[in-house]
Amino acid sequence: MTARPVYIVHCIDTEGPLHESLAATFGRLHDIFHLDLDPSEATLRKLQAGALNLNGMEAAVQRVVDPHLLAYNDTWDKVDAMLKRIMSDGFRKQLPDSAGEGWVYNWFCVDHVDYDANPRRRDMGYHNVFEHYSWLLKQSAGCRDGLHFHYHPHPFGKEAHRSATHWWANSDSLFQVLSRRVIDHMWFPAAHRPGFHVIRPDSHWFLEQYIPFDFSNQAMAGSGTDAQQFGVAGGRFGDWRRAPATWEPYHPAADDYQANGSCRRWIARCLNVGTRYRVIREDDVRQAFEEASAGKPVVLAITNHDFRDMGPDVEGFCGLLKTVAREFPQVPFIYAEALDAMRLALDLRPQPACELECTIETIDESAAVLKVRSETPTFGPQPWLALKTADGKYHFDNFDIDVPFHQWQYVFDQETFSLSALSAVGIAANNAYGTTTVVKIDSSSRTSVKKLWKSSSEKPLEASLQR
């Protein structure tokens, strides 16, 4: 059996600065372990040293209050200082991959919007994080990093530091964020990382309509101290207990995202670095090389956050990688952008981009019909449809589906919006290869512009393997 490469994908849950007060740290200890401790620096130091009797939870608590985990980048200046260091050529190439290339980051950007409380001082506003990193990548000549999508479901109390599982029960921010990305930036995601590691039926079926690549599986053999952490025990958040504990991406089942099935999107395993649970181990890295040595398609993905110093996390992982790679000299390892990794590992066949040919037909002075066609099938049965009104509000709606995956229409009239009430219409779709097509129509002139992202005409990653 011919060995295959191990494609290494570093997924960053990209959220910008985060602040945590001493009282908030002890509040998290109460939420995670149900410990009632008076907040103080002296008590914190004892917890970090494992010097308080916690009835067997000492090691688990030490992991949560590790000084590295509490050293937050709480301003953009601190985030940017870290980025300048870890995005340098010297840092990226501390351990070159088998093609001689340096480390690749994949920035999965979130929008912090529609919250009533923000005690951790997150950067609130549409596009704030996305625009920061989009600008940064444009300034980085020759950068192979990826820009992707991350979303936080909203808790009932609309507190920005709390977790939740349902994508639209308590907010329409999901539809607002994506519609604004389409119209304001002519951008739409082809890869996704779940907030709080959470997938549930609502998000599972949503992703199945639009986004072909999903870096969410956190299946691990054994739980260790994770089981002592109330916030993640029993599958409450990030439930991957039944999922394949393998580095081979899989198609999920329609009624169970953790089971192999016949759905369209690919789910890749993605374990944590630099955090308190589901942390990748040397044996997990070794498993990836063993599977690649056996000829299996392997995507080894890791994840952390930009609100901590990611340098030690990358260095620590590279230490594991260097140790294991020596045991498998016949198995190359490649640092990869997320879409490239999935395409190459799975031997996906390149496709033309979805054409999304658009016409608008006038019915009468109060009604018009938008018709959209694509010879190349869209990933899901319909494209994303975003609407921006003349007074600056954004909306999302379904198409009428004439031919699934190929032909759609949308009627502008008194039941929706008249065309004159809109300033812009945005249409976006991926193909199964992850090439994204975005069309933006000016409602008054009816002129349109089109943009492609990650098209198959771009320089393929295989070129670097042939050097």
Secondary structure, 3 states (H helix, E strand, C coil): CCCCCEEEEEEEEECCCCCCCHHHHHHHHHHHHCCCCCCCHHHHHHHHHCCCCCCCCHHHHHHHCCHHHHCECCCHHHHHHHHHHHCCHHHHCCCCCCCCCCCCEEEEECCECCCCECCCCCCEECCHHHHHHHHHHHHCCCCCCEEEEEECCCCCCCECCCCCCCCCCCCCHHHHHHHHHHHHHCCCCCEEEEHHHCCCHHHHHHHHHHCCEEEEECCCCCCHHHHHCCCCHHHCCCCCCCCCCCCCCECEECCEEEEECCCCCEEEEEEECCCCCCECCHHHHHHHHHHHHCCCCEEEEEEEECCECCHHHHHHHHHHHHHHHHHCCCCCEEECCHHHHHHHHCCCCCCCCCCCEEEEEEEECCEEEEEEECCCCCCCCCCEEEEEECCCCEEECCCEEEECCCEEEEEECCCCCCHHHEEEEEEEEECCCCCEEEEEEECCCCCEEEEEECCCCCCCCHHHHCC
